[in-house]
Amino acid sequence: MKFTIDGNNTIAYTHGNLTGQTTVDSNQSLGQGNWAHLAIVADYNSSSLRFYFNGVKTDEQLLPEGDPIDLLATEKWKLGGTNQVFSDYFDGKVDDLRFYGSDLNDTEVLAI
């Protein structure tokens, strides 16, 4: 699992398991000096991975088939950067990081 930000300040999230991975992104530039609300919903009931940027769904993909990964036991989270050689790492602040035990719908994400 990882969040990345490219040279155009477009944010992406990659979610995977032992059989594959899926990436969703903001489809727009974050812009420098701006706060943004990002939400990722991995909905195993509908097998979908959704990305929300400032409350608006910007991307939706199918989750890879197979069992979900136990995030506490097996995976390291990464935030920022797509290339270690060029050191294009996230240079900003993260506030109010939350994890929910259930899938949020479009209305719930917008309300946050």
C-alpha positions as CSV (number, residue, x, y, z in Angstrom):
1,M,0.0,0.0,0.0
2,K,1.4,3.4,-0.9
3,F,0.5,7.0,-1.6
4,T,2.6,8.7,-4.2
5,I,2.8,12.2,-5.6
6,D,4.3,12.8,-9.1
7,G,6.1,15.8,-10.5
8,N,2.7,17.4,-11.4
9,N,1.5,17.1,-7.8
10,T,-1.0,14.4,-8.8
11,I,-1.6,12.0,-5.9
12,A,-2.1,8.3,-6.4
13,Y,-2.8,5.4,-4.1
14,T,-1.8,1.8,-4.8
15,H,-3.6,-1.1,-3.0
16,G,-2.5,-4.7,-3.4
17,N,-2.6,-8.2,-2.2
18,L,-0.6,-11.3,-3.0
19,T,-2.1,-11.7,-6.5
20,G,-1.9,-8.1,-7.8
21,Q,-2.4,-4.4,-7.3
22,T,-4.7,-1.5,-8.3
23,T,-4.0,2.2,-8.4
24,V,-6.4,5.1,-8.2
25,D,-5.5,8.8,-8.4
26,S,-6.7,12.3,-8.0
27,N,-6.7,13.1,-11.7
28,Q,-5.8,16.7,-10.9
29,S,-2.9,18.6,-9.4
30,L,-2.9,19.3,-5.7
31,G,-1.2,22.6,-6.2
32,Q,1.5,23.9,-3.9
33,G,0.5,25.5,-0.6
34,N,-3.0,24.1,-0.7
35,W,-4.7,21.9,1.8
36,A,-6.8,19.0,0.4
37,H,-9.0,16.3,1.7
38,L,-8.2,12.9,0.4
39,A,-10.2,9.7,1.0
40,I,-9.6,6.2,-0.2
41,V,-12.3,3.5,0.2
42,A,-11.4,-0.1,-0.3
43,D,-14.9,-1.7,-0.5
44,Y,-14.6,-5.5,-0.5
45,N,-18.3,-6.0,-0.8
46,S,-18.4,-4.4,-4.2
47,S,-14.7,-5.2,-5.0
48,S,-14.0,-1.5,-5.7
49,L,-11.3,0.9,-4.8
50,R,-12.3,4.6,-4.8
51,F,-10.3,7.8,-4.6
52,Y,-12.0,11.1,-3.4
53,F,-10.4,14.5,-3.8
54,N,-12.0,17.3,-1.7
55,G,-15.1,15.1,-1.3
56,V,-15.5,14.3,-5.0
57,K,-14.9,10.8,-6.4
58,T,-12.2,11.2,-9.0
59,D,-11.3,7.5,-9.8
60,E,-12.7,4.0,-9.2
61,Q,-11.1,0.7,-10.1
62,L,-11.7,-3.0,-9.3
63,L,-9.8,-4.4,-6.4
64,P,-7.4,-7.2,-7.3
65,E,-8.9,-10.7,-6.7
66,G,-7.8,-12.6,-3.7
67,D,-7.7,-12.2,0.1
68,P,-7.0,-8.7,1.5
69,I,-3.6,-8.2,3.1
70,D,-3.5,-7.9,6.9
71,L,-2.0,-4.3,7.1
72,L,-0.9,-4.7,10.6
73,A,1.1,-7.9,10.0
74,T,2.6,-7.7,6.5
75,E,2.8,-4.4,4.8
76,K,4.7,-1.1,5.2
77,W,2.9,2.1,4.3
78,K,4.7,4.6,2.1
79,L,3.8,8.3,1.7
80,G,5.2,10.3,-1.2
81,G,7.7,10.0,-4.0
82,T,7.7,7.8,-7.1
83,N,11.5,7.6,-7.6
84,Q,14.1,7.2,-4.9
85,V,16.9,8.3,-7.2
86,F,15.4,11.7,-7.8
87,S,14.2,12.1,-4.2
88,D,10.8,13.4,-5.2
89,Y,9.4,12.8,-1.7
90,F,6.3,14.4,-0.2
91,D,7.3,17.8,1.3
92,G,4.3,18.9,3.2
93,K,2.1,18.2,6.2
94,V,-0.5,15.5,6.9
95,D,-3.3,16.3,9.4
96,D,-6.1,14.2,10.8
97,L,-5.2,10.8,9.3
98,R,-8.1,8.4,10.0
99,F,-8.9,4.7,9.4
100,Y,-12.5,3.5,9.5
101,G,-13.7,-0.1,10.2
102,S,-16.4,0.1,7.6
103,D,-16.8,1.3,4.0
104,L,-17.8,5.0,3.6
105,N,-20.2,5.9,0.8
106,D,-20.1,9.1,-1.3
107,T,-22.3,11.1,1.1
108,E,-20.3,10.1,4.1
109,V,-17.0,11.1,2.5
110,L,-18.4,14.4,1.4
111,A,-19.6,15.1,5.0
112,I,-16.2,14.6,6.4
